[in-house]
Amino acid sequence: RPREEDFVEHLFVASTHAYVLFLTAAGQCHWLKVHRIPEGDRSARGRPLVNLLAMNQGQTIAAVVPVRDFAADRYLFTATQDGIVKRTVLSAYRNIRRDGIIALNILAGDRLIGAAVTDGTQDIALVTRNGIIMRFPEAEVRAMGRVATGVKGIELRPGDRVVDMVVVQPDADLLTLCASGYGKRSPQADYPSKHRGGMGVKDIRTTARNGPVVACKPVQQEDQVMIITQNGILIRMPVAGVSRVSRNTQGVRLINLTSGDQAIAMTLVHGDQTADEEEAAAG
C-alpha cells in the first residue's frame, strides 16, 4: 500500500536468489539480493529504499532491473533523456560496493531514463515525448566499460527528449501512453530497424488532445498494464482491450482523468504474473 503521493512504478517477478539493480538518474548503480528485501503482506507499506541502500541524499531511482546472475554473455543496456545509449557486459556489475558504483558517466543536464538486460542480438527502441520512436540493433552499440558515457542512439529534434526505452520482443506490440490518458497499440513490425543515431519515425500524434508521451511498453495479447496518474489514481487494464492500430495515429482513450490530473507512468504486468506471484515491487 503506497503512501500518499507515492505510486507503483516498477513491478516484476524475481526469485529470492536473484538480484535487483537500482540505477539512479545520475548513473549510480546499487544492488540488493531479493531475499534481503523485507517480505510483507499485500497491505503492507513496505520499506523506503534509502533504508536498504547506501544512497546519497537527493538521489532518485530511475531504473530497476532484476538480474538472475551476472552472466558474461549478457549486457546492461542503458539510455538517457538526451538519447545517449550504452552497452556494458553484465559481469562488470558483479562487485558493487556498499555505496554503489558508477554505471555510466552522465553528462551535465542529462539523466538516465531506462535500463535493461539484453543478450547482444536484440533491437532497442527509444521513445520520445513528442511521439517519435527510433529502433536500432543493439549490436550497433559496441560494448564499453562501466564508466564510459556512451554513444548517440537518436538524433533528437529541438525541444524533444527520450522518455522510455524498449527492448523489442518478437511478435510483441508497442503500447504507448500519453499524458492526457490517450494511447495506442501497434505491431512492432510497424517500426523499421534503422542505423543507430537516426531521427526515427512517428509513433503517435502528440496533439493537444493527447499531450506528450510518458511511457511505451512491449506487450502481448495476454498481458495487462497498470497506469498511474499524478493524483495517485492507479488502474489495471488488459492489453486485449486496446485495439491494434497503425503507427502515426492519435490512438484511443486508455484512462479517464479528472480535471487537472494526468498520466505519468505505466508498468507492464505479464500474463503469467498473477497477484500471488508479484514478489517484488519498487516505487
N, C-alpha and C positions, 0 to 999 in steps of 0.2 A: 504493500500500500504506500504509494508515494506521498511525500509531504506536500503541503500547499506550495504551489508554484513550481513543483517538480513534475517530471513526466518520464515515462519509459522511452529510451532512445535506442537501446540495443537489446535484442532478445535472441538467445541461442541455446542449443543443447550442447552440453560438454560433459565428458567423462570426468570423474573425480581424480583420475590420474593425469589429466591433461593440464595445460597451462592456459592462461589468458594474458595476452599482451595488451597493455594500456598505453596508447600513444597520445601525447599531448599536442595541442595546437602548435606549440613551439618546437616540436620534433624530438622531444624526450621520450624514452621508452622505459616502462616499468613492466614487471610481470608478477603474477601470482599463480601458485598451483591451485587448481579448482578446490581441492579439499581444504584449503586454508580460508576459503570464503565461508563465513558463518552460515550454517543452514537454518532456515526459518520456515514457518508455515506460510500459507498463501496470504494471510492477512498481516504478516509482519512488516515493519517499516524498513528493515534492512540496516546495514551499517554504512556510514559515509566512507567513500574510498580513501579519503585523506587519513582515516584511521587505520587503513590496511596497507597503504603505500607511502613511501617516504617522499612525498611530493612537496615541492616548494609552494608557498602560499601564492595564490593567484593563478596557478596553472589550471588549465581546463582540459579534460579528456576529449579528444577529437575523434578517436577511432579505438574500437575494441575488437581484438582478433583472437578467437580460440585456436590453440595450436596443440595437436596431439603429441608431436615430437619435433625436434629441431633437425629435420632431415636435410642432408646435403644436396638433395635433388629438388628441393622446394625453395621458393623465394618469398620475401616480403616485398610486395609492390605498394608504393605509396604515391599519393597525388596531393598537390596543394591548390589553393584557390586561384593562384596565378598560372596554373596549368603546367607546373613543373612535376615530372614523374621520375621515379627511381625504382630500381630493382636490385635487391641485395639478397645473397644466399641466406636462408633462414638460420643456418647454423651460426651465423655471426651474432645472433641474439641469444645464444645459449647461456652465456655467462653474464648476467646483469647484476651490477652492484645494487646494494640496498637503496641507494639514492638515484638509481636509474642510469641509463646510458643514452648517448646521442643516437637517435635512429636515423636522422638526416639533418643536414645543415639547412635551416630555413632562412631565406633572405629577408631583410628588413621589410616590413609591411605585408609579408606573405604569411600564410598559416596552413597547416595540414588539414585536409578535409576528408581523406579516406585512406584505408589500408586494407590489404587482403593477402592471403597466402595463395600463390599461384604455382603452376608446375613447369613454367617456362615455354609452354606451347599455346597459351590461351590468348584471346583477344581482350583488350581493355577498352571501355567506353568512358569518356569524360563528358559530363553533362553540365551545361552552364545555366545560369539563372535566366538568360534570355532565350532559352529553348533550343540550344544547339547541342548536338552530340557528335563527338569526334571518336571514331572507333579505329583501332590500330592493333597489330600483333605485338604482344609484349616482347617478342624476340627482337624487335627494333630498338628496345631499350637495353643496352648492354649491362650485364651485371657489374655493379660497382661497390666500393667499400661503404661501410656504415656511415661515415661522416661526410660522404660526398653530398653535393647539392642536388644533383640530378640533371635532367635534360628537358627540353620543351616537348610537351605532349600535344598541345593545341595552340594555335595562333588565335588569341582572343581578340575580338573586336573591341573598340573603345567602350569602356563602361561595363563590360561583361566580366564574369568570373565563374570559376568552376564551383559547383555546389555538391556534386556527388561523383563517385567513381564506381563503375560496374565491371565485374569480371563476367564477360559474356558467357552464358551457358548454352550448350547445344539444345536446340528446339525450344528455348525459353522465349518469352515475350518480355518487352521492357515496359514497365508501368511507371508513368511519370505523373508527379503530383505538383500542382501549382498552389500558391499561397491562398487563393480565393476558394479553394476546395474543389476545383476542377482538375481533371486529369485524363489520361488516355493510355490505352494498352495497345502496343503494336508489335508485330513479329520482329525478332532481332534481325531477321534476314532483310528487313527494310533499311538497315543501316550498313552500307558497304564498308568493308575494311579498307582503310587507306594508309598511306605512309604517315608515320608519326610527325606531328608538327603542323598538320594542315588546319584548315578553318572549320572542318566538319560540315554536317548537313542539318537542316531544320528538323527538329523533332516535334515541337508543339508551338502553337502561336501564343505568345505571351501578351495577349490583348489586355485591355482594361478589365474585361470580364474575368480573365484567368489570373492575372497577376504573374509575378515571376515564378520560375521553377524552384521548388525547395527540396525535391528528392526524386530519385529514379531507382527502381529495383528490378532485378531479373526474376520473373515469376513464371510458375507453371500453373496449369488449369486448376489443380487441386490445392494450391496454396491459399493463404489468407494474408492480409496486411493489416497492420494497426496504424492508424493515422492519429497524430497528436496535434492539438491546437494550442495557440498562445495562451488561451484562458484555461488550459488544463483539461479540456474535453478529449477523451480517447475513445475511438470506435474501432471495432474489429470487423472486417468485411471480407467475404470470399472473392478471390480473383475471378472466379467463374461468372460473377455478377457484372463484370465490366466487359462490354463487347470489344472485340478486336477491331481496330480501325487503322487506316494507313497513317504514316507519319505526316507531319506538316498539316495537322488539323487542329481544331480547337479542343476537341475532347468533350467529355460529359461531366456532370456534377458527381463527385465521389462522396462528399460530405456536406451537409447543410450547416452553415456557420451563422452565428448570431452577429448582429451589428458590432463592428469593431474587432471581431475575432479573426484569426487567420491560421491556416495550417502551417506548421513549422517543421514537422518531421514525419517520416514514415518508416516502419520497420517491417521486415518480412517474417511471416510465420509459415514454415514449410508444412506441407500437407501431412507429413508423418510426425509433426511436432505437436503432440496433444498437450493439454493442460497439465497432465500428470508428469510429462517429460520435460517441462520447462524448468530446468535445473538452475539456470543462471540468467539473470537479467541485470543490466547496468544502466543507470540513468545519468 
